[in-house]
């Protein structure tokens, strides 16, 4: 004869709060936050803008050594490069470095890194909120110069 014996019911144990469990929970939260950051489009856009700022800053020393005439001739050089197939994206960092140096020489005002980002945002067709005194006019020179190089207008 067959005998049927029911399994004993298992009561789940609750994990007690312990420093190890709390630390693990915190780390999992950090992993989730990092994953959300990596899958967020804004994370990558901001990262690209930061790369642009790094490139502009790296070019600054070389651009500072140029004479006023050499600095002026950069515009013709950029237009030639665009005619040969380069894109505005290829020359953006160098063009921004030229504008930064020209503003420093003529206006006595140097674009801050966040203003470089603002110029890139404007060039990308977006809008950036800036408060009074944060240099909106100076920021617009970056996008205006870059877009004027192609001869298609800046508005």
C-alpha positions, 0 to 999 in steps of 0.5 A: 500500500502506498502511504502519503506523507505530507512535507513539513511546512517551511516557514521562511525566516526573516533576515535580521537587520545586520550591518552586512545586510545593510551594506549589501542593500546599499551596494545594490542600490548603488548598482541600480543607480549606476545602471539607471545613469548608464541607460539615461540618454542625458548621461551620454550627452553630458559625457560628450559635452565634457569630452568637447570641453577637454578637447577645447582645453587641450587646444588652448595652449597651441591657439594662444601661441598664434599671432592675430593674423594666424588666428584670423586665418583659422577661419579660412582654414576651417572653411577649406576643411569643410569644403574638403569633406570635414563636418562641423563636428570634426572642427568644433573643438578647434573652432571653439578654442579659436573663439575662446582665444579671440574673445580673450584677446579682444574683449578680455573675457575667456569662455568658462568650461560651462559656457563651452557646453552652452555653446555646444548645446546651442549648436545642437539646436537645443536651448540652455537656461542661463541666469543674468550675468552668466554670459549668454552673449559670450556663449552665443559667439561659439555657436554663431562662429561655428555655424557661420563657417558653413555659410548656411546662416546662424539662426 
